[in-house]
Amino acid sequence: MKKPKRAVRESGMLKEYDFSKGVRGKYAKRFRAGTNVVVLAPDVARVFRDSDSVNRALRALTRIASRQRRKASG
């Protein structure tokens, strides 16, 4: 049995989309401040449950890499 086609307005939006209570530019200031979204692979996400744990691990790795570069050049 086929699903009925959804009605699309001239704007390309489906009729059931209702933005009448939307607030224009609500997140604009936050967006301008800058965001950096990184999507983790599922196996990595199981280890790093939140952004704090990812940041701690990356900072530790950065310190280790920095020491390694100093040893190699000195």
C-alpha positions as CSV (number, residue, x, y, z in Angstrom):
1,M,0.0,0.0,0.0
2,K,1.4,3.4,-1.0
3,K,1.7,6.3,1.4
4,P,-0.2,9.4,0.3
5,K,1.9,12.1,-1.1
6,R,2.5,15.1,1.2
7,A,1.1,18.4,0.1
8,V,4.0,20.8,-0.7
9,R,3.4,24.6,-0.9
10,E,4.9,26.8,-3.6
11,S,7.7,27.7,-1.2
12,G,8.7,24.0,-1.0
13,M,7.6,23.6,2.6
14,L,5.2,21.0,3.7
15,K,1.8,22.3,4.9
16,E,2.3,20.8,8.4
17,Y,5.3,22.9,9.1
18,D,4.2,25.7,11.3
19,F,6.6,28.5,12.0
20,S,4.0,31.0,13.2
21,K,5.4,31.0,16.7
22,G,9.0,31.0,15.6
23,V,11.4,33.8,16.6
24,R,13.6,35.2,13.8
25,G,17.3,35.3,14.7
26,K,16.8,33.7,18.1
27,Y,20.2,31.9,17.9
28,A,22.0,34.4,15.6
29,K,24.2,35.9,18.3
30,R,25.3,32.5,19.4
31,F,26.0,31.4,15.8
32,R,28.1,34.5,15.1
33,A,30.1,33.8,18.3
34,G,31.2,30.6,16.5
35,T,30.4,27.0,16.7
36,N,32.4,23.9,15.9
37,V,30.4,20.8,15.6
38,V,32.4,17.5,15.4
39,V,30.5,14.2,14.8
40,L,32.2,11.3,16.6
41,A,32.2,7.8,15.2
42,P,30.0,5.5,17.3
43,D,32.9,3.6,18.8
44,V,34.6,6.8,19.9
45,A,31.3,8.2,21.2
46,R,31.0,5.2,23.5
47,V,34.3,6.2,25.2
48,F,33.8,10.0,25.2
49,R,30.3,10.6,26.7
50,D,30.5,14.5,26.6
51,S,32.4,17.4,25.3
52,D,34.4,17.8,28.5
53,S,35.9,14.3,28.2
54,V,36.8,14.9,24.6
55,N,38.4,18.3,25.4
56,R,40.5,16.8,28.2
57,A,41.7,14.0,26.0
58,L,42.6,16.3,23.1
59,R,44.4,18.7,25.5
60,A,46.5,15.8,26.9
61,L,47.3,14.6,23.4
62,T,48.3,18.1,22.4
63,R,50.7,18.3,25.4
64,I,52.2,14.9,24.5
65,A,52.6,15.9,20.8
66,S,54.2,19.2,21.8
67,R,56.8,17.4,24.0
68,Q,57.6,14.9,21.2
69,R,58.2,17.8,18.7
70,R,60.6,19.5,21.2
71,K,62.5,16.2,21.7
72,A,62.8,15.7,18.0
73,S,64.0,19.2,17.3
74,G,66.3,19.6,20.3
